[in-house]
Structures are given as C-alpha cells and as structure tokens.
C-alpha cells in the first residue's frame, strides 16, 4: 500500500486527491478528494497570459493543499497542469510559484498525456467492476472517454489501453469567453459555440474513431453537473452520480433548460457549483453535440478521471 497525492490544475479548477493505492489488488482508498474553482485560465484565450489575480487564487489553493498533504503524510506527490498553463506566455511564473509552495514543479503535460491520464482514471475501475444486471454494466473494452475541461476537451478511444486520443480547444471556459456576451445567451451566440464544437469534432475525428466506442464515458464538472441535474438531486452526491447512466434525451432536456435560464436561476440549482454557473451551458453543449454526432443513447458518468490517472501513475 502506497500513500500518494495527486494534483490536477486545469483551466477552471484545481483538485487534490490523497489516497492509499494497492497495485496488487487494484484498490484505491480516498483519504482526501477536494476541488477549488480558481479560474486559472481567466482571459488566456484573449491575452495569452495568466492573470495575476488568477495566479494568486491558484497559489492560495496550493497552500491549502500543501497543508493537507503534509498532515496525511503522502509519500509521493505529482502535480499536473493542463490546458491554461500550456497556452500561457508567462507560465514560468506559475511554475515558480507552485515549486515554492509544494516543493515540486508542475508538469505542464501535452493534450495526449492528459488524455492518457483521463482514460486510465476513468476506465480502470469500470473495466474491473461487475453489476448484477449484465445489460447495464459497461462493456469491458471499446470505450470512448470524453473529458470536458475548462480550456480543452479530450477524446480517447481504447480497450484496456489507449488506442487513439486527441485534445481540442473547446473547453467550457474557452467557449464561453470566446462567444457568450448575454445572459441567457442569444441564439447567435449558441450557434457560434456549436459551430466551434462541430469544427473541433471534425478535427478529433481525423485521428480518433469517436463513433466506434461502444461505451461513452463522460468526465469532469460539466458532465457530472448535467448528470446531477438530470437525476434531480437536491444536493451534489458523488456516490449517486458516479456510474450513473444519463440518456441522450435527458442531456438534451437539461441543456435546453440551462440555456433558457438566467445566471441567478442557474445559481439557484442546488447541485450547481458557483464556479460553474457561467460556463455550464458551453460544457453541456459539448456533451450534447458529441452524443448527437456519434448517435450515443446514453453516457456513463464517472467521478474518477485524470486525477485518479495521475495517482495511479505514482505506483505504476
């Protein structure tokens, strides 16, 4: 058994997992799993730089995480940074700040590496689990994993291992900052978001056979939030959301509802994190348009994602 700490710093949020992992049995015991909305990617698509206030929000979260890691006595730590810090001209400021606080340099990974971690984190448990109802359990193999982040979205097809992966720049923060100026968004703004999504799907399909995955697995906050709304939860419940199966018709209905709501109405949804209120529409649209493109009848929602993949990499 090895105690590890994994940090995933994306465009919209930074997350921590401290867990005990036993490679021999494949068991993972969470000790601390938390998420903080820091919006590191604020304005990056427009300016090409990380904003000073975004850096300070991120460093404040890092200080909290450092204290938790020390208290729990993790033996190994890996800090992975994704889309926003890949794109920023001043990412050296980010690297130095993280190193000073946590004692490790953030690994600014490629989109392909991000996809690999996401696939491992999402499918390692799904592939090994059995359910009583054989018609409802995910098939072992032939997964399409979609990880809808703030700055980018990853598409990964694989069985026990990744066969093809592609990262494209259609994250929920990036799309919102690029196109949405009104609340609720206008029809023209929604059309612009959808056009970007379809162009990105065309790009992804050049290298990833996204129509061939027999089980669609959806990751990250946009997907889990849509699932929580579809399930009618009165409070965010990871256990209820994890491994839930949300039909295409439910995804469409939730997306339409969100697009008709004002900021305050979306904020009043019990399961809506305050940091997702203004970007959830774009995230939901990515999921809806993907499902329509590939003819998916449902999405299997996973609370295990890139963070779990990073943790597994520490004991590989």
C-alpha positions as CSV (number, residue, x, y, z in Angstrom):
1,X,0.0,0.0,0.0
2,X,1.4,3.4,-1.0
3,X,0.0,6.8,0.1
4,X,0.1,9.2,-2.8
5,X,-1.0,12.8,-3.5
6,X,-2.1,13.9,-7.0
7,X,-3.0,17.5,-8.0
8,X,-4.7,18.3,-11.3
9,X,-4.6,22.0,-12.2
10,X,-6.8,22.9,-15.1
11,X,-8.3,26.0,-16.7
12,X,-11.2,26.3,-14.3
13,X,-10.4,24.3,-11.2
14,X,-7.6,22.8,-9.2
15,X,-8.2,19.4,-7.5
16,X,-6.4,17.3,-4.9
17,X,-6.5,13.5,-4.3
18,X,-4.7,11.9,-1.4
19,X,-5.2,8.1,-1.5
20,X,-3.8,4.8,-0.4
21,X,-3.2,2.6,-3.5
22,X,-2.5,-1.1,-3.5
23,X,-1.2,-2.1,-7.0
24,X,-1.5,-5.8,-6.1
25,X,-5.3,-5.7,-5.6
26,X,-6.1,-2.6,-7.6
27,X,-7.7,-0.9,-4.6
28,X,-7.8,2.8,-4.1
29,X,-8.9,4.3,-0.7
30,X,-9.6,8.0,-0.8
31,X,-8.3,10.0,2.2
32,X,-9.0,13.5,0.8
33,X,-10.5,14.5,-2.5
34,X,-11.3,18.1,-3.0
35,X,-11.8,20.8,-5.7
36,X,-11.4,24.5,-5.7
37,X,-12.5,26.8,-8.6
38,X,-9.6,29.1,-9.3
39,X,-10.3,30.0,-13.0
40,X,-6.5,29.9,-13.8
41,X,-7.4,30.3,-17.4
42,X,-9.2,33.6,-17.0
43,X,-8.6,35.6,-20.2
44,X,-5.9,33.3,-21.5
45,X,-7.7,32.7,-24.8
46,X,-7.7,36.5,-25.4
47,X,-4.4,37.7,-23.8
48,X,-2.2,34.6,-24.0
49,X,-1.1,35.3,-20.4
50,X,-2.1,34.1,-16.9
51,X,-3.7,37.0,-15.0
52,X,-2.1,38.0,-11.7
53,X,-5.3,37.5,-9.8
54,X,-5.8,34.1,-11.3
55,X,-2.3,33.1,-10.2
56,X,-2.9,34.2,-6.7
57,X,-6.2,32.3,-6.4
58,X,-4.3,29.2,-7.6
59,X,-1.4,29.7,-5.2
60,X,-3.9,30.1,-2.3
61,X,-5.4,26.8,-3.1
62,X,-1.9,25.2,-3.4
63,X,-1.1,26.4,0.2
64,X,-4.3,24.7,1.5
65,X,-3.4,21.5,-0.4
66,X,0.2,21.5,0.9
67,X,-1.1,21.6,4.5
68,X,-3.4,18.6,3.8
69,X,-0.7,16.6,2.1
70,X,1.7,17.2,5.0
71,X,-1.0,16.3,7.6
72,X,-1.9,13.0,5.8
73,X,1.8,12.0,5.2
74,X,1.7,11.3,1.5
75,X,4.9,9.6,0.3
76,X,4.8,10.7,-3.3
77,X,3.3,13.8,-5.0
78,X,2.7,14.6,-8.6
79,X,1.3,18.0,-9.8
80,X,0.0,18.1,-13.4
81,X,-1.1,21.2,-15.1
82,X,-3.2,21.2,-18.3
83,X,-4.7,23.5,-20.9
84,X,-4.4,27.0,-19.5
85,X,-0.7,26.7,-18.5
86,X,0.2,25.1,-21.8
87,X,-1.1,28.2,-23.6
88,X,0.3,31.0,-21.4
89,X,3.3,33.1,-22.2
90,X,4.1,33.6,-18.5
91,X,3.8,30.0,-17.4
92,X,7.2,30.3,-15.7
93,X,5.6,32.5,-13.1
94,X,3.1,29.7,-12.4
95,X,5.9,27.0,-12.3
96,X,8.0,29.0,-9.8
97,X,5.0,29.7,-7.5
98,X,4.0,26.0,-7.3
99,X,7.6,24.9,-6.7
100,X,7.9,27.4,-3.8
101,X,4.7,26.2,-2.2
102,X,4.7,22.4,-2.8
103,X,8.3,21.6,-3.5
104,X,7.6,20.0,-6.9
105,X,7.4,21.5,-10.3
106,X,4.1,21.3,-12.1
107,X,4.3,19.1,-15.1
108,X,2.8,21.0,-18.0
109,X,1.6,18.0,-19.9
110,X,0.5,17.7,-23.5
111,X,-3.1,17.1,-24.6
112,X,-2.2,13.5,-25.4
113,X,-0.8,12.9,-21.9
114,X,-3.9,14.5,-20.4
115,X,-6.0,12.1,-22.5
116,X,-4.0,9.1,-21.3
117,X,-4.4,10.0,-17.6
118,X,-8.1,10.6,-18.1
119,X,-8.6,7.3,-19.7
120,X,-6.7,5.4,-17.1
121,X,-8.5,7.1,-14.2
122,X,-12.0,6.6,-15.7
123,X,-11.8,3.1,-17.0
124,X,-9.5,1.2,-14.6
125,X,-12.4,0.8,-12.2
126,X,-15.2,0.5,-14.8
127,X,-13.4,-2.3,-16.6
128,X,-13.0,-4.4,-13.5
129,X,-16.4,-3.9,-11.9
130,X,-19.3,-6.2,-12.4
131,X,-23.0,-5.5,-12.0
132,X,-25.9,-7.9,-11.4
133,X,-27.7,-6.6,-14.5
134,X,-25.5,-7.6,-17.4
135,X,-27.4,-5.3,-19.8
136,X,-26.5,-2.3,-17.7
137,X,-22.8,-2.8,-16.9
138,X,-20.2,-1.1,-19.1
139,X,-18.7,-3.5,-21.6
140,X,-15.1,-4.3,-20.9
141,X,-13.2,-2.5,-23.7
142,X,-14.2,-0.2,-26.5
143,X,-14.6,2.9,-24.5
144,X,-14.9,6.4,-25.8
145,X,-13.8,8.7,-22.9
146,X,-14.7,12.4,-23.1
147,X,-13.1,14.8,-20.6
148,X,-14.7,18.2,-20.9
149,X,-12.4,20.7,-19.2
150,X,-12.2,24.4,-19.0
151,X,-9.8,25.1,-21.8
152,X,-9.9,21.9,-23.8
153,X,-11.7,18.6,-24.3
154,X,-10.0,15.2,-24.6
155,X,-11.4,12.4,-26.7
156,X,-9.9,8.9,-26.0
157,X,-10.8,5.6,-27.6
158,X,-9.3,2.4,-26.0
159,X,-9.8,-1.0,-24.5
160,X,-7.6,-1.8,-21.6
161,X,-5.1,0.8,-23.1
162,X,-5.4,3.9,-25.2
163,X,-5.7,3.3,-28.9
164,X,-6.2,6.9,-30.1
165,X,-6.5,10.3,-28.4
166,X,-6.9,13.9,-29.3
167,X,-7.2,17.1,-27.3
168,X,-9.1,20.0,-28.9
169,X,-9.6,23.6,-27.7
170,X,-13.3,23.5,-26.8
171,X,-13.3,23.7,-23.0
172,X,-16.3,25.3,-21.3
173,X,-14.4,28.4,-20.1
174,X,-12.7,29.0,-23.5
175,X,-16.0,28.7,-25.4
176,X,-17.9,30.9,-23.0
177,X,-15.2,33.7,-23.1
178,X,-15.0,33.4,-26.9
179,X,-18.7,33.7,-27.8
180,X,-21.1,34.4,-24.9
181,X,-21.9,38.1,-24.1
182,X,-25.5,37.9,-23.0
183,X,-27.4,36.1,-20.2
184,X,-29.1,33.9,-21.2
185,X,-27.0,33.5,-24.4
186,X,-28.6,34.6,-27.6
187,X,-29.4,32.2,-30.4
188,X,-26.5,33.6,-32.5
189,X,-24.1,33.0,-29.5
190,X,-25.3,29.4,-29.1
191,X,-24.8,28.9,-32.8
192,X,-21.3,30.2,-32.6
193,X,-20.5,27.8,-29.7
194,X,-22.0,24.9,-31.6
195,X,-20.0,25.8,-34.7
196,X,-16.8,25.7,-32.8
197,X,-17.7,22.4,-31.2
198,X,-18.5,20.8,-34.6
199,X,-15.2,22.1,-36.1
200,X,-13.4,20.6,-33.1
201,X,-15.3,17.3,-33.5
202,X,-14.3,17.2,-37.2
203,X,-10.7,17.7,-36.1
204,X,-10.9,15.0,-33.5
205,X,-12.3,12.5,-35.9
206,X,-9.3,12.8,-38.2
207,X,-7.3,10.8,-35.7
208,X,-9.8,9.3,-33.2
209,X,-12.6,6.9,-34.3
210,X,-15.1,8.5,-31.9
211,X,-18.0,6.7,-33.4
212,X,-16.5,3.3,-32.6
213,X,-16.6,3.4,-28.8
214,X,-19.3,1.1,-27.6
215,X,-19.5,2.8,-24.1
216,X,-19.4,6.6,-23.8
217,X,-17.8,7.6,-20.5
218,X,-18.1,11.3,-19.5
219,X,-15.8,13.0,-17.1
220,X,-15.3,16.3,-15.3
221,X,-17.6,19.0,-13.8
222,X,-19.7,19.8,-16.8
223,X,-20.7,16.2,-17.3
224,X,-21.2,15.5,-13.6
225,X,-23.3,18.7,-13.1
226,X,-25.5,17.8,-16.1
227,X,-26.0,14.3,-14.6
228,X,-26.8,15.7,-11.1
229,X,-29.5,18.0,-12.7
230,X,-30.9,15.1,-14.8
231,X,-31.1,12.9,-11.7
232,X,-33.0,15.6,-9.8
233,X,-30.6,15.6,-6.8
234,X,-31.2,18.1,-4.0
235,X,-27.5,18.2,-3.2
236,X,-24.4,17.2,-5.0
237,X,-23.9,13.5,-4.3
238,X,-20.8,11.9,-5.8
239,X,-21.9,8.4,-4.9
240,X,-25.2,8.9,-6.8
241,X,-23.6,10.5,-9.8
242,X,-20.7,8.0,-10.2
243,X,-21.5,5.3,-12.7
244,X,-25.0,6.8,-13.3
245,X,-26.3,6.4,-16.9
246,X,-27.8,9.5,-18.4
247,X,-29.9,9.1,-21.6
248,X,-29.3,11.4,-24.6
249,X,-32.8,12.8,-24.2
250,X,-32.0,13.8,-20.6
251,X,-28.9,15.6,-21.7
252,X,-30.9,17.5,-24.4
253,X,-33.6,18.4,-21.9
254,X,-31.1,19.7,-19.2
255,X,-29.1,21.6,-21.8
256,X,-32.2,23.4,-23.1
257,X,-33.3,24.2,-19.6
258,X,-29.9,25.7,-18.8
259,X,-29.8,27.8,-22.0
260,X,-33.2,29.3,-21.0
261,X,-32.1,30.3,-17.5
262,X,-30.5,33.5,-16.3
263,X,-27.3,33.4,-14.2
264,X,-29.3,33.7,-11.0
265,X,-31.6,30.9,-11.9
266,X,-28.7,28.6,-12.8
267,X,-27.0,29.6,-9.5
268,X,-30.2,28.6,-7.6
269,X,-29.9,24.9,-8.8
270,X,-28.9,23.0,-5.7
271,X,-26.2,21.0,-7.4
272,X,-24.6,23.9,-9.2
273,X,-21.1,24.9,-8.0
274,X,-20.8,28.7,-8.0
275,X,-17.7,28.4,-10.2
276,X,-19.7,26.6,-13.0
277,X,-22.7,28.9,-13.2
278,X,-21.4,31.0,-16.1
279,X,-19.7,28.2,-18.1
280,X,-22.1,25.2,-17.7
281,X,-24.1,26.0,-20.8
282,X,-21.0,25.6,-23.1
283,X,-20.0,22.4,-21.3
284,X,-23.4,20.9,-21.6
285,X,-23.4,21.8,-25.3
286,X,-20.2,19.9,-25.9
287,X,-21.7,16.8,-24.4
288,X,-25.0,17.2,-26.3
289,X,-23.3,17.8,-29.7
290,X,-20.9,14.9,-29.2
291,X,-23.7,12.5,-28.3
292,X,-25.7,13.7,-31.3
293,X,-22.7,13.3,-33.6
294,X,-21.9,9.7,-32.6
295,X,-25.5,8.6,-32.0
296,X,-24.9,7.7,-28.3
297,X,-28.0,6.7,-26.5
298,X,-26.5,7.4,-23.1
299,X,-23.4,8.5,-21.2
300,X,-21.9,6.6,-18.3
301,X,-20.8,9.3,-15.8
302,X,-17.6,8.8,-13.9
303,X,-16.3,10.8,-10.9
304,X,-12.9,9.1,-11.5
305,X,-10.9,10.9,-14.1
306,X,-7.5,12.5,-14.8
307,X,-6.9,12.9,-11.0
308,X,-7.1,9.2,-10.5
309,X,-4.9,8.5,-13.5
310,X,-2.2,10.8,-12.0
311,X,-2.5,8.9,-8.7
312,X,-2.1,5.5,-10.5
313,X,1.0,6.8,-12.3
314,X,2.8,7.2,-9.0
315,X,2.6,3.5,-8.3
316,X,3.0,2.2,-11.9
